[in-house]
Amino acid sequence: MAGKSPLGVGLIGCGMIGQVHAAGLGQLVEDGDVRAVAAADLSEEARNNANRNARGFARLHEDAQAVIDDPEVEAVLISSPTATHRDLLLAVLEAGKPVLCEKPLAPTFPVVREMHDAVVASGVAAQVGFHSRFHFLFNKMRDLVQSGELGAPMGYVLREDQYWPTGDVVPGHSSWRSDRKQAGGGALLEHTIHGADVASWLFGPARQVFGRTRSLFGYDVEDVAAATVEHESGVIGTFVTVFNGVRGREERRLEVFFERGAVELTADFVVGAPEDGLMIQRPDEPAEHVDLDALRAAHWKTLGLTRTDVLFYLYLGARAWVQSVRAGTAPSPSFGDALAAHALVEAAYRSAASGDPVTLDGDLSLP
Ligand SMILES: NC(=O)c1ccc[n+]([C@@H]2O[C@H](COP(=O)([O-])OP(=O)(O)OC[C@H]3O[C@@H](n4cnc5c(N)ncnc54)[C@H](O)[C@@H]3O)[C@@H](O)[C@H]2O)c1
């Protein structure tokens, strides 16, 4: 962004995804958008890894508050474990600094609402780490929904699965994801909060949810969940999410049925993933298998992105956040968007516990 000095960014949490964020911040430094001012992690090894990936933060700390208090840190990216987000977010809001907080916002819905309300009350510019919104395939699906080209969306099937992401299964991985107190939930909250956000983004907020969960691997969070969702728009759909035992597997698939079309989207989290695919079936025509490279290039052109070395959509999310902070515009996806996604997931959990469908109020409060 010409004519403005780069934004001083601080990173809190340098674990698995913090290191990916650090690499993205390093690219944003190269782009002239960011100064990598400070990073914090309890682990020295994690700090050093993030520092290497970012190609140098000016300062490294054990204490997150040192990042928040650093006068050269103008905006803070929180990528520590979910249970730490609340206190860190409130401290960043107290400092009045723009923030990007990773998903899920918190292990429990009341804390999510508290965080949402605190952001709104503070007036601080705040974004949530729903990076699927920066994936060219989901953007194409949104264009198809919004343009009406295939008629109205009728229903959808969304399936997400991933190899069980916890240290007991994956050597070297941290283990908080399989502990309910720290994670709040399993496949549905930790992973499919992304799918809940995508569905809310495409079809509007959920009105009623019926859910079921199972825990086959023996942890106290679910590794399988299914939900039937009715959106306020009338669109209905089903979710299936799985933390599986199939090493090497990770995929998100969304099939949307329109009045005059069927669209099958398959995606993964890395740019250029072999899983990626998009099929559009129109009436009386052969199915179109969309040229992915051309579609991605066209989308990135609209973003003014010239880099050819982007590996993760997280970079695009952080880039959008930095650009909106520097431009003084509201970052998106917002904490209001996150509240909608969390409300859908919470309704599924409550339904699974009670055996009855759960209806959401218009203001996303839950009974
Ligand atoms: N947007 C996405 O697609 C995406 C992907 C993966 C993870 N996440 C989310 O990002 C968060 C982090 O996940 P992860 O897989 O990197 O976890 P992780 O366990 O690999 O890393 C977390 C790091 O935070 C550090 N930490 C803990 N408490 C801290 C504190 N108070 N101050 C500073 N550092 C602290 C830990 O030492 C660790 O290095 C989670 O909320 C997770 O759900 C989002």
Ligand as a Chemical Component Dictionary entry (heavy atoms), coordinates in Angstrom:
data_LIG
# 
_chem_comp.id                   LIG 
_chem_comp.type                 NON-POLYMER 
_chem_comp.pdbx_formal_charge   0 
_chem_comp.three_letter_code    LIG 
# 
loop_
_chem_comp_atom.comp_id 
_chem_comp_atom.atom_id 
_chem_comp_atom.alt_atom_id 
_chem_comp_atom.type_symbol 
_chem_comp_atom.charge 
_chem_comp_atom.model_Cartn_x 
_chem_comp_atom.model_Cartn_y 
_chem_comp_atom.model_Cartn_z 
_chem_comp_atom.pdbx_ordinal 
LIG N1  N1  N 0  -7.370 -20.879 10.923 1  
LIG C1  C1  C 0  -6.964 -22.124 10.879 2  
LIG O1  O1  O 0  -7.160 -22.821 9.901  3  
LIG C2  C2  C 0  -6.266 -22.741 12.043 4  
LIG C3  C3  C 0  -5.473 -23.865 11.830 5  
LIG C4  C4  C 0  -4.856 -24.439 12.935 6  
LIG C5  C5  C 0  -5.050 -23.916 14.197 7  
LIG N2  N2  N 1  -5.865 -22.853 14.362 8  
LIG C6  C6  C 0  -6.115 -22.313 15.693 9  
LIG O2  O2  O 0  -4.944 -21.616 16.110 10 
LIG C7  C7  C 0  -4.762 -21.786 17.510 11 
LIG C8  C8  C 0  -3.395 -22.404 17.757 12 
LIG O3  O3  O 0  -3.361 -23.700 17.209 13 
LIG P1  P1  P 0  -1.985 -24.495 17.001 14 
LIG O4  O4  O 0  -2.291 -25.721 16.253 15 
LIG O5  O5  O -1 -0.940 -23.604 16.454 16 
LIG O6  O6  O 0  -1.622 -24.868 18.509 17 
LIG P2  P2  P 0  -0.217 -25.352 19.054 18 
LIG O7  O7  O 0  -0.485 -26.092 20.306 19 
LIG O8  O8  O 0  0.554  -26.042 17.976 20 
LIG O9  O9  O 0  0.574  -23.993 19.359 21 
LIG C9  C9  C 0  0.161  -23.074 20.327 22 
LIG C10 C10 C 0  1.386  -22.281 20.806 23 
LIG O10 O10 O 0  0.945  -21.263 21.692 24 
LIG C11 C11 C 0  1.862  -21.205 22.784 25 
LIG N3  N3  N 0  1.191  -20.589 23.924 26 
LIG C12 C12 C 0  0.318  -21.144 24.801 27 
LIG N4  N4  N 0  -0.120 -20.224 25.665 28 
LIG C13 C13 C 0  0.489  -19.062 25.343 29 
LIG C14 C14 C 0  0.449  -17.748 25.867 30 
LIG N5  N5  N 0  -0.317 -17.443 26.931 31 
LIG N6  N6  N 0  1.236  -16.802 25.309 32 
LIG C15 C15 C 0  2.006  -17.096 24.259 33 
LIG N7  N7  N 0  2.083  -18.319 23.696 34 
LIG C16 C16 C 0  1.325  -19.294 24.240 35 
LIG C17 C17 C 0  2.306  -22.624 23.004 36 
LIG O11 O11 O 0  3.558  -22.681 23.673 37 
LIG C18 C18 C 0  2.386  -23.151 21.578 38 
LIG O12 O12 O 0  3.681  -22.980 21.018 39 
LIG C19 C19 C 0  -5.938 -22.629 17.990 40 
LIG O13 O13 O 0  -6.980 -21.798 18.438 41 
LIG C20 C20 C 0  -6.347 -23.371 16.749 42 
LIG O14 O14 O 0  -7.683 -23.803 16.766 43 
LIG C21 C21 C 0  -6.458 -22.237 13.316 44 
# 
loop_
_chem_comp_bond.comp_id 
_chem_comp_bond.atom_id_1 
_chem_comp_bond.atom_id_2 
_chem_comp_bond.value_order 
_chem_comp_bond.pdbx_ordinal 
LIG N1  C1  SING 1  
LIG C1  O1  DOUB 2  
LIG C1  C2  SING 3  
LIG C2  C3  SING 4  
LIG C2  C21 DOUB 5  
LIG C3  C4  DOUB 6  
LIG C4  C5  SING 7  
LIG C5  N2  DOUB 8  
LIG N2  C6  SING 9  
LIG N2  C21 SING 10 
LIG C6  O2  SING 11 
LIG C6  C20 SING 12 
LIG O2  C7  SING 13 
LIG C7  C8  SING 14 
LIG C7  C19 SING 15 
LIG C8  O3  SING 16 
LIG O3  P1  SING 17 
LIG P1  O4  DOUB 18 
LIG P1  O5  SING 19 
LIG P1  O6  SING 20 
LIG O6  P2  SING 21 
LIG P2  O7  DOUB 22 
LIG P2  O8  SING 23 
LIG P2  O9  SING 24 
LIG O9  C9  SING 25 
LIG C9  C10 SING 26 
LIG C10 O10 SING 27 
LIG C10 C18 SING 28 
LIG O10 C11 SING 29 
LIG C11 N3  SING 30 
LIG C11 C17 SING 31 
LIG N3  C12 SING 32 
LIG N3  C16 SING 33 
LIG C12 N4  DOUB 34 
LIG N4  C13 SING 35 
LIG C13 C14 SING 36 
LIG C13 C16 DOUB 37 
LIG C14 N5  SING 38 
LIG C14 N6  DOUB 39 
LIG N6  C15 SING 40 
LIG C15 N7  DOUB 41 
LIG N7  C16 SING 42 
LIG C17 O11 SING 43 
LIG C17 C18 SING 44 
LIG C18 O12 SING 45 
LIG C19 O13 SING 46 
LIG C19 C20 SING 47 
LIG C20 O14 SING 48 
# 
